[in-house]
Amino acid sequence: MLITDEKDAEIIRNSIIEGKDEAIIDIITQRTYHQICKISNTFNKIYNKDLISELKKFFFDKDNLEDICISLVTNSIENDCNNLHKAIKSIPKDLETITEILSTRSSLIIKQINEKYKELFKYEGKDLIQGIECSFSDFIKSILISLLTVKRSENNYPNYDECKNYAEKLKLENINQWTKEDSFFAKIFTQNSPMEISYISKIYQKLTGFTILEGINNKLNDNDVKIFLKNFIFTILSPSEYFATKLNKAIKRKNDKIITRILVSRHDVDMEEIKHCYFQLYGKELSKELKDIYSGLYYKVINKLVGI
């Protein structure tokens, strides 16, 4: 049977009226965001109602479904903005979430996040950069603002000689100097592509006998900066492994919000790699871990996002 926007909109509308969760879940977990946008526009046109508003009412306080289902039908840029805003406003500030988002998004997406954030939260009179400026110490702030304002290289074919030159310069810069705002370290990790940084890091290890993460862990005294840098570098060098470890921690604590954020943001990016890393690290299938703590419709949604 040919699936059309009109048919999907009709199924969603009838399911809302009849109180049928599963048909709605099947659609929003099996369509791309581009397809959902078309369904939403069709829904609004035919029924003169806003799809997201209708789904918010339908899933309100319903088996943990509201957050994850609304996130799935919301633009990914807007989801990032909302998560960044919550992280900045939380007490204490959720630096790990901010770092995760800013260091795993492309330059184009970062630009869109900046623009959308300003639009969404204009009533506060602060854009994203101003929000971060008011929230963190000088070095951490400088890294985050560089991620927001400096266009990171997208080069997937690094020049070996150039990377070697960077690694040699990094070796000459004392590790404790890395935490200065104008450090060569900061330049490397905010301006180069993940592939270039990976090359630089491997060459650095050959030159020094230890990894960049080991150097940070063993040499830095400021614990807050140490934790920040370890997360920052981890997300760049091995994002799939980072998300696997974060999911494991969230599963142990049954932290629905973190699980929802990661599954929604990564299900169509690198979920297969995350599942592989999860099994390699913990000897267990991610889907099985999730099934041990969730059931019902909420599990059905996350099961589809994990891609079983």
Secondary structure, DSSP 8 states (H G I E B T S, - for coil): ----HHHHHHHHHHHHHHT-HHHHHHHHHHS-HHHHHHHHHHHHHHHSS-HHHHHHHHHTTSTTHHHHHHHHTS-HHHHHHHHHHHHHHSSS--HHHHHHHHHSS-HHHHHHHHHHHHHHTGGGT--HHHHHHTTS-HHHHHHHHHHHHS-----SS--HHHHHHHHHHHHHS-GGGGGSTT-HHHHHHHHS-HHHHHHHHHHHHHHHSS-HHHHHHHH---HHHHHHHHHHHHHHH-HHHHHHHHHHHHHHHT-HHHHHHHHHHHTTTTHHHHHHHHHHHHSS-HHHHHHHH--HHHHHHHHHHHT-
